[in-house]
Amino acid sequence: MTATKKINIKDFLINNGIIVVLVLLAIVTAIKQPTFATSDNAINIALNVAPRFIIACGVSGCLITRGTDLSAGRMVGLAACLAGTLLQKPDYSGKFFPNLPHFGIWWVFAVLLICVAVCAIFGMINGLVVSYLQVPAFIGTLGMQLIVYGVCLVYTNATPIGGYRSAYSEVAKGRFLAIPNYFKGIPYLFLIALAVGMVIWFVYNKTPHGKYMYAIGGNEQAAEVSGVNTKKTKIIIYVTAAALYALGGFLVGAKSGGSSVNMGMGWELEAIAACTIGGVSVNGGIGRVSGVLIGVLVFEILKTCLQYLGVDTNYQYIAQGIVIVVAIALDIRKYIAKK
């Protein structure tokens, strides 16, 4: 009985090694830098996690069906640039469209729909390439990554974008139920991410589409024999993912107060790593929304800890790369152990 318990503890530590190490790192950081363990820093981490969680939710659907989406980061950048060019102040000197009329506050929502529609088109192409042409998702979405980046370069001419109207910035920086001197309020960004998480959880767990998605990830041939329209399901997954990238890019642009073609670069790798840390298997068929949230939170805490500890930015990239490799390696280890 004792031996069994030891083995279970050992397996737990190995399978969740990254989370354990990062929890210890957070404790050390809090001891060395007391400002790390403050409510203001917790809010900053939550605000950084929110758009990344939305993007990771999109990637998770692709991973669950044994696919991936390497175009996620570039779609985030495209959405941020597209929103930025359409939501600049009327009197901004470097306005991208000088003759664009000043529409009302409803225009902010309209621009969000435009971003979602544009990215959804690219997502549909991804789905068609993966499902009908049967191009491996890694290759298909890698090609789309370059296409979207090229489109963004052509559209913006690689020009940085800024001067956003206050109604757009308020989407990411505003707070709900704020009471001056008493309560800072709940950030809109947090509420939007919470709403997205709840919707995705419902889709994954309570709808036929969610069941089909897990069935495809478990055994695509068996799912197809059982009557699941695998091609249609995959297309829906990639379109939904692209729509979430658009929403994430829209919010990131509003939060940053500016955008460029390089915004979102590499975020797809962060999202894949976060999903894997949170238990979404790259081998398909396994994954929960709560796990995605934990993975994104862990990855963001890693970056914040390194910043507070004064680690050089160059070394931070090395640390993040190691986390990605280890996360995938542990996922493969768990997959092999189950076979």
One Martini backbone bead per residue (centre of mass of N, CA, C, O) as a GRO file, in nm:
protein
  339
    1MET     BB    1   0.059   0.063  -0.021
    2THR     BB    2   0.307   0.251   0.009
    3ALA     BB    3   0.423   0.209  -0.275
    4THR     BB    4   0.181   0.319  -0.430
    5LYS     BB    5   0.191   0.606  -0.311
    6LYS     BB    6   0.476   0.675  -0.415
    7ILE     BB    7   0.413   0.643  -0.713
    8ASN     BB    8   0.192   0.860  -0.726
    9ILE     BB    9   0.368   1.095  -0.637
   10LYS     BB   10   0.575   1.070  -0.860
   11ASP     BB   11   0.379   1.105  -1.098
   12PHE     BB   12   0.274   1.380  -1.015
   13LEU     BB   13   0.549   1.532  -1.023
   14ILE     BB   14   0.607   1.471  -1.320
   15ASN     BB   15   0.332   1.565  -1.459
   16ASN     BB   16   0.351   1.849  -1.256
   17GLY     BB   17   0.634   1.990  -1.252
   18ILE     BB   18   0.588   2.278  -1.361
   19ILE     BB   19   0.386   2.374  -1.149
   20VAL     BB   20   0.561   2.325  -0.901
   21VAL     BB   21   0.801   2.506  -0.982
   22LEU     BB   22   0.629   2.772  -1.016
   23VAL     BB   23   0.529   2.789  -0.729
   24LEU     BB   24   0.811   2.815  -0.605
   25LEU     BB   25   0.890   3.065  -0.766
   26ALA     BB   26   0.665   3.248  -0.650
   27ILE     BB   27   0.758   3.231  -0.356
   28VAL     BB   28   1.041   3.345  -0.397
   29THR     BB   29   0.951   3.614  -0.523
   30ALA     BB   30   0.778   3.712  -0.280
   31ILE     BB   31   1.022   3.724  -0.086
   32LYS     BB   32   1.213   3.915  -0.259
   33GLN     BB   33   0.929   4.053  -0.383
   34PRO     BB   34   0.663   4.189  -0.226
   35THR     BB   35   0.509   4.319  -0.480
   36PHE     BB   36   0.411   4.050  -0.604
   37ALA     BB   37   0.205   4.006  -0.339
   38THR     BB   38  -0.030   4.184  -0.482
   39SER     BB   39  -0.325   4.304  -0.601
   40ASP     BB   40  -0.214   4.461  -0.844
   41ASN     BB   41  -0.054   4.224  -0.967
   42ALA     BB   42  -0.293   4.030  -0.994
   43ILE     BB   43  -0.446   4.210  -1.193
   44ASN     BB   44  -0.229   4.219  -1.413
   45ILE     BB   45  -0.227   3.916  -1.464
   46ALA     BB   46  -0.527   3.891  -1.539
   47LEU     BB   47  -0.511   4.088  -1.785
   48ASN     BB   48  -0.301   3.909  -1.939
   49VAL     BB   49  -0.466   3.641  -1.941
   50ALA     BB   50  -0.735   3.694  -2.085
   51PRO     BB   51  -0.650   3.697  -2.396
   52ARG     BB   52  -0.488   3.427  -2.379
   53PHE     BB   53  -0.726   3.249  -2.304
   54ILE     BB   54  -0.892   3.294  -2.558
   55ILE     BB   55  -0.676   3.184  -2.752
   56ALA     BB   56  -0.641   2.902  -2.613
   57CYS     BB   57  -0.929   2.805  -2.668
   58GLY     BB   58  -0.889   2.785  -2.971
   59VAL     BB   59  -0.648   2.583  -2.968
   60SER     BB   60  -0.777   2.346  -2.808
   61GLY     BB   61  -0.962   2.234  -3.033
   62CYS     BB   62  -0.732   2.148  -3.219
   63LEU     BB   63  -0.584   1.954  -3.020
   64ILE     BB   64  -0.821   1.756  -2.958
   65THR     BB   65  -0.810   1.683  -3.290
   66ARG     BB   66  -0.494   1.655  -3.359
   67GLY     BB   67  -0.410   1.946  -3.391
   68THR     BB   68  -0.336   2.287  -3.502
   69ASP     BB   69  -0.232   2.657  -3.469
   70LEU     BB   70   0.011   2.872  -3.621
   71SER     BB   71  -0.186   3.139  -3.689
   72ALA     BB   72  -0.280   3.285  -3.431
   73GLY     BB   73  -0.082   3.526  -3.387
   74ARG     BB   74  -0.136   3.665  -3.666
   75MET     BB   75  -0.440   3.711  -3.616
   76VAL     BB   76  -0.406   3.894  -3.380
   77GLY     BB   77  -0.250   4.113  -3.536
   78LEU     BB   78  -0.464   4.169  -3.751
   79ALA     BB   79  -0.694   4.254  -3.561
   80ALA     BB   80  -0.541   4.488  -3.425
   81CYS     BB   81  -0.488   4.649  -3.689
   82LEU     BB   82  -0.775   4.670  -3.793
   83ALA     BB   83  -0.894   4.813  -3.546
   84GLY     BB   84  -0.694   5.053  -3.536
   85THR     BB   85  -0.766   5.180  -3.824
   86LEU     BB   86  -1.093   5.212  -3.733
   87LEU     BB   87  -1.022   5.351  -3.413
   88GLN     BB   88  -0.946   5.641  -3.455
   89LYS     BB   89  -0.909   5.951  -3.410
   90PRO     BB   90  -1.022   6.219  -3.590
   91ASP     BB   91  -0.755   6.414  -3.490
   92TYR     BB   92  -0.541   6.232  -3.586
   93SER     BB   93  -0.251   6.279  -3.765
   94GLY     BB   94  -0.200   5.945  -3.827
   95LYS     BB   95  -0.433   5.860  -3.994
   96PHE     BB   96  -0.514   5.597  -4.194
   97PHE     BB   97  -0.821   5.717  -4.244
   98PRO     BB   98  -0.891   6.039  -4.303
   99ASN     BB   99  -1.208   5.992  -4.429
  100LEU     BB  100  -1.323   5.869  -4.184
  101PRO     BB  101  -1.587   5.864  -4.016
  102HIS     BB  102  -1.753   5.955  -3.711
  103PHE     BB  103  -1.869   5.724  -3.531
  104GLY     BB  104  -2.020   5.575  -3.302
  105ILE     BB  105  -2.005   5.343  -3.049
  106TRP     BB  106  -2.105   5.108  -3.240
  107TRP     BB  107  -1.838   5.082  -3.409
  108VAL     BB  108  -1.681   4.899  -3.219
  109PHE     BB  109  -1.859   4.650  -3.264
  110ALA     BB  110  -1.837   4.643  -3.574
  111VAL     BB  111  -1.528   4.596  -3.580
  112LEU     BB  112  -1.531   4.328  -3.436
  113LEU     BB  113  -1.695   4.183  -3.658
  114ILE     BB  114  -1.489   4.229  -3.880
  115CYS     BB  115  -1.256   4.073  -3.748
  116VAL     BB  116  -1.404   3.805  -3.724
  117ALA     BB  117  -1.471   3.767  -4.026
  118VAL     BB  118  -1.183   3.769  -4.138
  119CYS     BB  119  -1.066   3.538  -3.961
  120ALA     BB  120  -1.282   3.324  -4.035
  121ILE     BB  121  -1.185   3.286  -4.323
  122PHE     BB  122  -0.908   3.168  -4.246
  123GLY     BB  123  -1.028   2.938  -4.075
  124MET     BB  124  -1.179   2.800  -4.307
  125ILE     BB  125  -0.932   2.736  -4.472
  126ASN     BB  126  -0.801   2.558  -4.264
  127GLY     BB  127  -1.032   2.349  -4.250
  128LEU     BB  128  -1.025   2.266  -4.550
  129VAL     BB  129  -0.729   2.175  -4.565
  130VAL     BB  130  -0.745   1.961  -4.333
  131SER     BB  131  -1.010   1.797  -4.426
  132TYR     BB  132  -1.000   1.779  -4.753
  133LEU     BB  133  -0.679   1.781  -4.817
  134GLN     BB  134  -0.516   1.652  -4.572
  135VAL     BB  135  -0.343   1.852  -4.431
  136PRO     BB  136  -0.141   1.903  -4.202
  137ALA     BB  137  -0.184   2.130  -3.957
  138PHE     BB  138   0.105   2.227  -3.934
  139ILE     BB  139   0.135   2.308  -4.237
  140GLY     BB  140  -0.124   2.468  -4.300
  141THR     BB  141  -0.087   2.687  -4.063
  142LEU     BB  142   0.192   2.781  -4.148
  143GLY     BB  143   0.103   2.900  -4.416
  144MET     BB  144  -0.110   3.093  -4.288
  145GLN     BB  145   0.085   3.259  -4.126
  146LEU     BB  146   0.220   3.392  -4.376
  147ILE     BB  147  -0.031   3.506  -4.510
  148VAL     BB  148  -0.131   3.690  -4.279
  149TYR     BB  149   0.127   3.855  -4.255
  150GLY     BB  150   0.121   3.960  -4.544
  151VAL     BB  151  -0.153   4.101  -4.529
  152CYS     BB  152  -0.072   4.293  -4.298
  153LEU     BB  153   0.159   4.434  -4.449
  154VAL     BB  154  -0.009   4.540  -4.685
  155TYR     BB  155  -0.224   4.697  -4.522
  156THR     BB  156  -0.004   4.871  -4.330
  157ASN     BB  157   0.296   4.898  -4.428
  158ALA     BB  158   0.439   4.863  -4.143
  159THR     BB  159   0.260   5.057  -3.964
  160PRO     BB  160   0.217   5.207  -3.689
  161ILE     BB  161  -0.055   5.210  -3.446
  162GLY     BB  162  -0.263   5.487  -3.320
  163GLY     BB  163  -0.493   5.689  -3.166
  164TYR     BB  164  -0.727   5.600  -2.989
  165ARG     BB  165  -1.031   5.581  -2.896
  166SER     BB  166  -1.184   5.568  -2.590
  167ALA     BB  167  -1.397   5.343  -2.648
  168TYR     BB  168  -1.183   5.126  -2.709
  169SER     BB  169  -1.003   5.135  -2.453
  170GLU     BB  170  -1.240   5.075  -2.250
  171VAL     BB  171  -1.274   4.772  -2.304
  172ALA     BB  172  -0.991   4.707  -2.142
  173LYS     BB  173  -0.984   4.951  -1.902
  174GLY     BB  174  -1.244   4.912  -1.791
  175ARG     BB  175  -1.506   4.916  -1.527
  176PHE     BB  176  -1.723   4.740  -1.318
  177LEU     BB  177  -1.863   4.894  -1.050
  178ALA     BB  178  -1.726   5.160  -0.992
  179ILE     BB  179  -1.603   5.318  -0.679
  180PRO     BB  180  -1.489   5.587  -0.566
  181ASN     BB  181  -1.267   5.508  -0.297
  182TYR     BB  182  -1.378   5.186  -0.278
  183PHE     BB  183  -1.414   5.057  -0.586
  184LYS     BB  184  -1.251   4.957  -0.881
  185GLY     BB  185  -1.363   4.712  -1.004
  186ILE     BB  186  -1.440   4.517  -1.291
  187PRO     BB  187  -1.287   4.416  -1.550
  188TYR     BB  188  -1.385   4.373  -1.868
  189LEU     BB  189  -1.172   4.168  -1.953
  190PHE     BB  190  -1.252   3.957  -1.743
  191LEU     BB  191  -1.553   3.922  -1.827
  192ILE     BB  192  -1.502   3.831  -2.116
  193ALA     BB  193  -1.333   3.579  -2.046
  194LEU     BB  194  -1.550   3.444  -1.874
  195ALA     BB  195  -1.764   3.419  -2.096
  196VAL     BB  196  -1.596   3.250  -2.289
  197GLY     BB  197  -1.540   3.013  -2.096
  198MET     BB  198  -1.840   2.932  -2.057
  199VAL     BB  199  -1.908   2.877  -2.352
  200ILE     BB  200  -1.688   2.665  -2.409
  201TRP     BB  201  -1.772   2.470  -2.189
  202PHE     BB  202  -2.051   2.413  -2.302
  203VAL     BB  203  -1.964   2.310  -2.580
  204TYR     BB  204  -1.775   2.074  -2.477
  205ASN     BB  205  -2.007   1.939  -2.259
  206LYS     BB  206  -2.329   2.008  -2.396
  207THR     BB  207  -2.263   1.930  -2.698
  208PRO     BB  208  -2.230   1.763  -2.989
  209HIS     BB  209  -1.973   1.901  -3.083
  210GLY     BB  210  -1.801   1.820  -2.838
  211LYS     BB  211  -1.827   1.512  -2.878
  212TYR     BB  212  -1.704   1.506  -3.161
  213MET     BB  213  -1.430   1.623  -3.090
  214TYR     BB  214  -1.340   1.394  -2.894
  215ALA     BB  215  -1.383   1.163  -3.095
  216ILE     BB  216  -1.172   1.254  -3.301
  217GLY     BB  217  -0.930   1.253  -3.101
  218GLY     BB  218  -0.950   0.949  -3.031
  219ASN     BB  219  -1.110   0.844  -3.321
  220GLU     BB  220  -1.174   0.925  -3.636
  221GLN     BB  221  -1.274   0.666  -3.773
  222ALA     BB  222  -1.486   0.590  -3.560
  223ALA     BB  223  -1.648   0.854  -3.580
  224GLU     BB  224  -1.725   0.824  -3.880
  225VAL     BB  225  -1.873   0.549  -3.851
  226SER     BB  226  -2.080   0.684  -3.631
  227GLY     BB  227  -2.164   0.971  -3.803
  228VAL     BB  228  -1.946   1.179  -3.804
  229ASN     BB  229  -1.878   1.501  -3.926
  230THR     BB  230  -1.554   1.570  -3.947
  231LYS     BB  231  -1.525   1.805  -4.145
  232LYS     BB  232  -1.728   2.002  -4.022
  233THR     BB  233  -1.608   2.007  -3.737
  234LYS     BB  234  -1.329   2.121  -3.814
  235ILE     BB  235  -1.425   2.382  -3.938
  236ILE     BB  236  -1.560   2.493  -3.685
  237ILE     BB  237  -1.307   2.496  -3.510
  238TYR     BB  238  -1.134   2.697  -3.689
  239VAL     BB  239  -1.338   2.927  -3.689
  240THR     BB  240  -1.362   2.965  -3.385
  241ALA     BB  241  -1.066   3.017  -3.334
  242ALA     BB  242  -1.045   3.273  -3.512
  243ALA     BB  243  -1.256   3.437  -3.355
  244LEU     BB  244  -1.086   3.437  -3.090
  245TYR     BB  245  -0.841   3.580  -3.204
  246ALA     BB  246  -0.989   3.839  -3.276
  247LEU     BB  247  -1.076   3.910  -2.991
  248GLY     BB  248  -0.793   3.912  -2.870
  249GLY     BB  249  -0.675   4.132  -3.059
  250PHE     BB  250  -0.877   4.354  -2.991
  251LEU     BB  251  -0.798   4.366  -2.683
  252VAL     BB  252  -0.492   4.409  -2.708
  253GLY     BB  253  -0.509   4.677  -2.857
  254ALA     BB  254  -0.667   4.828  -2.635
  255LYS     BB  255  -0.456   4.779  -2.406
  256SER     BB  256  -0.197   4.902  -2.560
  257GLY     BB  257  -0.269   5.157  -2.766
  258GLY     BB  258  -0.142   4.967  -2.994
  259SER     BB  259   0.002   4.860  -3.320
  260SER     BB  260   0.142   4.577  -3.509
  261VAL     BB  261   0.259   4.319  -3.703
  262ASN     BB  262   0.405   4.186  -3.430
  263MET     BB  263   0.159   4.127  -3.297
  264GLY     BB  264   0.145   3.797  -3.159
  265MET     BB  265   0.415   3.684  -3.176
  266GLY     BB  266   0.420   3.347  -3.058
  267TRP     BB  267   0.137   3.285  -2.919
  268GLU     BB  268   0.085   2.995  -3.016
  269LEU     BB  269   0.302   2.864  -2.832
  270GLU     BB  270   0.186   2.954  -2.565
  271ALA     BB  271  -0.090   2.817  -2.603
  272ILE     BB  272   0.011   2.529  -2.633
  273ALA     BB  273   0.162   2.516  -2.365
  274ALA     BB  274  -0.077   2.587  -2.181
  275CYS     BB  275  -0.256   2.351  -2.263
  276THR     BB  276  -0.056   2.126  -2.182
  277ILE     BB  277  -0.025   2.204  -1.886
  278GLY     BB  278  -0.359   2.179  -1.858
  279GLY     BB  279  -0.416   1.880  -2.022
  280VAL     BB  280  -0.389   1.919  -2.326
  281SER     BB  281  -0.359   1.698  -2.576
  282VAL     BB  282  -0.168   1.645  -2.869
  283ASN     BB  283  -0.318   1.347  -2.905
  284GLY     BB  284  -0.599   1.383  -2.821
  285GLY     BB  285  -0.926   1.379  -2.644
  286ILE     BB  286  -0.797   1.595  -2.432
  287GLY     BB  287  -0.971   1.847  -2.234
  288ARG     BB  288  -0.999   2.158  -2.043
  289VAL     BB  289  -1.082   2.473  -1.959
  290SER     BB  290  -0.953   2.482  -1.678
  291GLY     BB  291  -0.673   2.393  -1.781
  292VAL     BB  292  -0.620   2.633  -1.963
  293LEU     BB  293  -0.621   2.845  -1.740
  294ILE     BB  294  -0.388   2.728  -1.577
  295GLY     BB  295  -0.174   2.738  -1.802
  296VAL     BB  296  -0.181   3.045  -1.852
  297LEU     BB  297  -0.118   3.129  -1.561
  298VAL     BB  298   0.155   2.987  -1.536
  299PHE     BB  299   0.296   3.131  -1.775
  300GLU     BB  300   0.256   3.422  -1.664
  301ILE     BB  301   0.402   3.382  -1.393
  302LEU     BB  302   0.674   3.321  -1.510
  303LYS     BB  303   0.723   3.597  -1.646
  304THR     BB  304   0.681   3.770  -1.391
  305CYS     BB  305   0.904   3.648  -1.215
  306LEU     BB  306   1.143   3.715  -1.403
  307GLN     BB  307   1.099   4.021  -1.390
  308TYR     BB  308   1.124   4.055  -1.076
  309LEU     BB  309   1.421   3.909  -1.079
  310GLY     BB  310   1.584   4.041  -1.332
  311VAL     BB  311   1.572   3.888  -1.588
  312ASP     BB  312   1.678   3.866  -1.881
  313THR     BB  313   1.504   3.864  -2.170
  314ASN     BB  314   1.667   3.646  -2.318
  315TYR     BB  315   1.629   3.430  -2.086
  316GLN     BB  316   1.322   3.418  -2.096
  317TYR     BB  317   1.302   3.271  -2.366
  318ILE     BB  318   1.449   3.018  -2.275
  319ALA     BB  319   1.252   2.938  -2.050
  320GLN     BB  320   1.000   2.915  -2.232
  321GLY     BB  321   1.116   2.696  -2.419
  322ILE     BB  322   1.154   2.481  -2.202
  323VAL     BB  323   0.858   2.460  -2.119
  324ILE     BB  324   0.750   2.364  -2.390
  325VAL     BB  325   0.917   2.104  -2.416
  326VAL     BB  326   0.837   1.974  -2.145
  327ALA     BB  327   0.531   1.970  -2.186
  328ILE     BB  328   0.533   1.783  -2.435
  329ALA     BB  329   0.694   1.550  -2.309
  330LEU     BB  330   0.488   1.486  -2.082
  331ASP     BB  331   0.252   1.427  -2.269
  332ILE     BB  332   0.383   1.187  -2.417
  333ARG     BB  333   0.432   1.017  -2.166
  334LYS     BB  334   0.131   0.982  -2.091
  335TYR     BB  335   0.049   0.849  -2.359
  336ILE     BB  336   0.238   0.601  -2.343
  337ALA     BB  337   0.137   0.494  -2.060
  338LYS     BB  338  -0.163   0.426  -2.178
  339LYS     BB  339  -0.078   0.199  -2.402
   0.00000   0.00000   0.00000
